[in-house]
Amino acid sequence: MPLRDRVQAMTEKQPGWYMTEPAKQEDDLLDAKEDVLDKIKSFMAGAQKGIYDDARDFLATQDANLAYVDPNAPAMIRAVLDDPDCFKGTAIQSLKSDLLSLKEKVDLHVLDERKAVTTAIDDVRKKIALTDEFKALSTDNQARIQSRIDSHAEGLDRITGIAVLRDRANGVRRTLMPEILGEIAHLTRPIEPAPDTPGSGMSDVPPPPALTLPEYVNASDVKVPYIQPYIGSEADLDLYLEKLKKTLLVELRAGKKVIV
């Protein structure tokens, strides 16, 4: 009989019962104490309790990250923590080494994702610096653009979620370049002349056409109408490149600039 059930069965008895009956169960009670109660007390007072708490806290804070690092790890850890007999044997002690390995994997994965964000930002910075539009800016406006790009790296070292970091890297690749190019186009836009005032004698002169800012599109967002699932030959490649060229020409002739 489990110790809990045994103790429960000994509650709410008549006072006289406790004078005679417990002695009859002495051996069983002592065995249960040594096998359960003493081991639980030792577990709670020893290093295994710290490992148990560490594993529980790790799951609470890193469960989402583990989906990218080792999807099977959360179930494995929970199986040990949820085992009612986890205080016995070496299960918790064995969990310690697995936990250390998982922590290292998560930390390295987070570092890789941070590097991916930094690489994406650096790529935008380098490409922007090569454009004629950026080179035409004043020194102050160039610094303003560089500061705008650098702002996307702020607080990066405090982000520990792999999904959040991956989303930021994708956002930089997809939206930062067109946003920056659009801002540069706005800064380099010629100043439109003020409208004529009544009595200026220029009322019969038609106004100049409104200046429009260029539109940018990511090459990755341009859909090429190629129905084959893959390119498997030189002929396939020629066909794909022909369709890609026609697709990009449509964008260019519509006045758009394609970001590569």
C-alpha positions as CSV (number, residue, x, y, z in Angstrom):
1,M,0.0,0.0,0.0
2,P,1.4,3.4,-0.9
3,L,2.5,5.5,2.1
4,R,-0.1,8.2,1.4
5,D,-2.9,5.6,1.5
6,R,-1.5,4.0,4.6
7,V,-1.3,7.3,6.4
8,Q,-4.8,8.3,5.2
9,A,-6.2,5.0,6.6
10,M,-4.8,5.9,10.0
11,T,-6.6,9.2,10.3
12,E,-9.8,9.9,12.3
13,K,-9.5,6.8,14.5
14,Q,-10.6,6.5,18.1
15,P,-7.8,7.4,20.6
16,G,-7.5,3.9,21.8
17,W,-6.7,2.7,18.3
18,Y,-3.4,4.6,18.2
19,M,-2.3,2.8,21.4
20,T,-2.3,-0.7,19.8
21,E,-2.8,-0.8,16.1
22,P,0.2,1.2,14.7
23,A,2.6,-1.1,16.5
24,K,1.2,-4.0,14.5
25,Q,2.2,-2.2,11.3
26,E,5.6,-1.1,12.6
27,D,7.7,-2.9,10.0
28,D,5.5,-1.8,7.1
29,L,5.5,1.8,8.3
30,L,9.3,1.9,8.8
31,D,9.8,0.4,5.3
32,A,7.5,3.0,3.8
33,K,9.3,5.8,5.8
34,E,12.7,4.6,4.5
35,D,11.6,4.0,0.9
36,V,9.5,7.1,0.5
37,L,9.5,9.8,3.2
38,D,13.3,9.7,3.8
39,K,14.0,9.8,0.1
40,I,11.7,12.7,-0.5
41,K,13.3,14.6,2.4
42,S,16.7,13.9,1.0
43,F,15.6,14.9,-2.5
44,M,14.2,18.2,-1.2
45,A,17.3,19.0,0.8
46,G,19.8,18.0,-1.9
47,A,21.1,19.0,-5.3
48,Q,18.4,17.1,-7.1
49,K,15.8,19.6,-6.0
50,G,17.9,22.3,-7.7
51,I,18.1,20.3,-10.9
52,Y,14.3,19.7,-10.8
53,D,13.6,23.4,-10.4
54,D,16.1,24.3,-13.1
55,A,14.6,21.9,-15.6
56,R,11.1,23.2,-14.8
57,D,12.2,26.9,-15.2
58,F,14.0,26.0,-18.4
59,L,10.9,24.6,-19.9
60,A,8.8,27.6,-18.8
61,T,11.2,30.1,-20.5
62,Q,12.6,28.1,-23.4
63,D,9.7,25.9,-24.5
64,A,9.1,27.9,-27.7
65,N,12.8,27.9,-28.6
66,L,13.1,24.2,-28.1
67,A,10.6,23.7,-31.0
68,Y,13.4,25.0,-33.3
69,V,16.3,23.2,-31.5
70,D,14.9,19.8,-30.4
71,P,11.2,19.3,-30.7
72,N,11.3,16.1,-28.7
73,A,13.1,17.6,-25.7
74,P,10.1,19.2,-23.9
75,A,8.2,15.9,-23.8
76,M,11.4,14.1,-22.6
77,I,12.0,16.6,-19.8
78,R,8.3,16.6,-18.7
79,A,8.2,12.8,-18.6
80,V,11.0,12.9,-15.9
81,L,9.5,15.9,-14.0
82,D,6.0,14.4,-14.0
83,D,7.1,11.0,-12.8
84,P,5.8,10.6,-9.2
85,D,8.9,8.5,-8.5
86,C,11.4,11.0,-9.9
87,F,12.9,11.4,-6.4
88,K,14.1,7.8,-6.6
89,G,17.1,6.5,-8.6
90,T,19.2,8.6,-10.9
91,A,16.6,10.0,-13.3
92,I,17.0,13.6,-12.1
93,Q,20.8,13.3,-12.0
94,S,20.8,12.0,-15.6
95,L,18.5,14.9,-16.6
96,K,21.2,17.4,-15.5
97,S,23.6,16.5,-18.4
98,D,20.8,16.6,-20.9
99,L,19.7,19.9,-19.6
100,L,23.2,21.4,-19.9
101,S,23.4,20.1,-23.5
102,L,20.1,21.6,-24.4
103,K,21.0,25.0,-22.9
104,E,24.1,25.1,-25.0
105,K,22.2,24.2,-28.1
106,V,19.6,26.9,-27.5
107,D,22.2,29.6,-26.7
108,L,24.1,28.8,-29.9
109,H,20.9,28.8,-32.0
110,V,20.0,32.2,-30.5
111,L,23.4,33.5,-31.4
112,D,23.1,32.3,-34.9
113,E,19.7,34.0,-35.3
114,R,21.1,37.2,-34.0
115,K,23.9,37.0,-36.5
116,A,21.4,36.5,-39.2
117,V,19.7,39.7,-38.3
118,T,23.0,41.5,-38.2
119,T,24.0,40.1,-41.5
120,A,20.7,41.2,-43.1
121,I,21.2,44.7,-41.7
122,D,24.8,44.9,-42.9
123,D,23.6,43.7,-46.4
124,V,21.1,46.5,-46.6
125,R,23.7,49.1,-45.4
126,K,26.3,48.0,-48.0
127,K,23.8,47.9,-50.9
128,I,22.4,51.3,-50.0
129,A,25.8,52.8,-49.8
130,L,26.5,51.7,-53.4
131,T,23.4,53.5,-54.9
132,D,23.8,56.7,-56.8
133,E,20.9,58.1,-54.9
134,F,22.6,57.7,-51.5
135,K,25.9,59.1,-52.9
136,A,24.0,62.2,-54.0
137,L,22.7,62.9,-50.5
138,S,24.3,65.5,-48.2
139,T,26.6,64.3,-45.4
140,D,23.8,65.0,-42.9
141,N,21.2,63.0,-44.8
142,Q,23.6,60.1,-45.3
143,A,24.2,60.0,-41.6
144,R,20.4,60.1,-41.1
145,I,19.9,57.1,-43.4
146,Q,22.7,55.2,-41.7
147,S,21.2,55.9,-38.3
148,R,17.8,54.7,-39.6
149,I,19.4,51.4,-40.7
150,D,21.4,51.0,-37.5
151,S,18.2,51.4,-35.4
152,H,17.1,48.0,-36.5
153,A,19.9,46.5,-34.5
154,E,19.0,48.2,-31.3
155,G,18.1,45.9,-28.4
156,L,19.1,42.8,-30.4
157,D,21.3,41.4,-27.6
158,R,18.2,41.4,-25.3
159,I,16.0,39.3,-27.6
160,T,16.2,35.6,-26.7
161,G,13.3,34.3,-28.7
162,I,14.3,32.4,-31.9
163,A,11.0,33.1,-33.6
164,V,11.2,36.8,-32.8
165,L,14.8,37.0,-34.1
166,R,13.9,35.1,-37.3
167,D,10.9,37.4,-37.9
168,R,13.1,40.5,-37.5
169,A,15.6,39.1,-40.0
170,N,12.9,38.4,-42.5
171,G,11.4,41.9,-41.9
172,V,14.8,43.5,-42.6
173,R,15.2,41.5,-45.8
174,R,11.7,42.2,-47.1
175,T,10.9,45.7,-45.9
176,L,13.9,47.7,-44.8
177,M,15.5,48.1,-48.2
178,P,12.4,49.5,-49.9
179,E,11.7,51.7,-46.9
180,I,15.2,53.2,-47.0
181,L,15.2,53.6,-50.8
182,G,11.8,55.3,-50.5
183,E,13.2,57.7,-47.8
184,I,16.2,58.5,-50.0
185,A,13.9,59.2,-52.9
186,H,12.0,61.6,-50.7
187,L,15.1,63.4,-49.6
188,T,16.4,63.7,-53.2
189,R,13.1,64.8,-54.6
190,P,13.4,68.2,-56.3
191,I,11.5,71.1,-54.6
192,E,8.3,71.8,-56.5
193,P,7.8,75.4,-57.5
194,A,5.2,77.3,-55.5
195,P,1.8,77.7,-57.2
196,D,1.3,81.0,-59.1
197,T,-0.6,83.7,-57.1
198,P,-3.4,85.7,-58.7
199,G,-2.2,88.7,-60.7
200,S,1.2,87.2,-61.5
201,G,0.5,87.0,-65.2
202,M,1.3,83.3,-65.4
203,S,-2.3,81.9,-65.0
204,D,-2.3,80.7,-68.7
205,V,0.9,78.6,-68.2
206,P,0.0,75.0,-67.3
207,P,1.5,73.7,-64.1
208,P,4.3,71.2,-64.3
209,P,3.3,67.5,-63.8
210,A,3.4,66.3,-60.2
211,L,6.6,64.6,-59.2
212,T,6.1,61.0,-58.3
213,L,8.4,58.9,-56.2
214,P,9.8,55.6,-57.6
215,E,8.2,52.4,-56.5
216,Y,10.4,49.5,-55.3
217,V,9.6,45.8,-55.4
218,N,11.6,42.8,-54.0
219,A,12.8,40.4,-56.6
220,S,11.6,37.6,-54.3
221,D,8.1,38.9,-54.5
222,V,8.0,38.8,-58.3
223,K,6.3,35.6,-59.4
224,V,7.7,34.0,-62.4
225,P,5.1,31.9,-64.4
226,Y,7.2,28.8,-64.5
227,I,5.0,25.7,-63.9
228,Q,7.7,23.1,-63.6
229,P,8.6,22.1,-60.0
230,Y,12.3,22.4,-60.6
231,I,15.0,23.3,-63.2
232,G,16.5,20.0,-64.3
233,S,18.3,20.8,-67.6
234,E,19.9,23.7,-69.6
235,A,16.7,23.9,-71.6
236,D,14.7,24.3,-68.4
237,L,17.1,27.0,-67.3
238,D,16.9,28.9,-70.6
239,L,13.1,28.8,-70.4
240,Y,13.1,30.0,-66.7
241,L,15.5,32.8,-67.5
242,E,13.4,33.9,-70.5
243,K,10.2,34.0,-68.4
244,L,12.1,35.8,-65.5
245,K,13.3,38.4,-67.9
246,K,9.8,39.0,-69.3
247,T,8.4,39.2,-65.8
248,L,11.0,41.7,-64.6
249,L,10.5,43.8,-67.8
250,V,6.9,44.2,-66.9
251,E,7.8,45.6,-63.6
252,L,10.5,47.9,-65.0
253,R,8.2,49.2,-67.8
254,A,5.6,49.9,-65.1
255,G,8.1,52.3,-63.6
256,K,9.2,50.1,-60.7
257,K,12.7,49.3,-59.5
258,V,13.5,45.7,-58.6
259,I,15.5,45.1,-55.4
260,V,17.8,42.1,-55.6
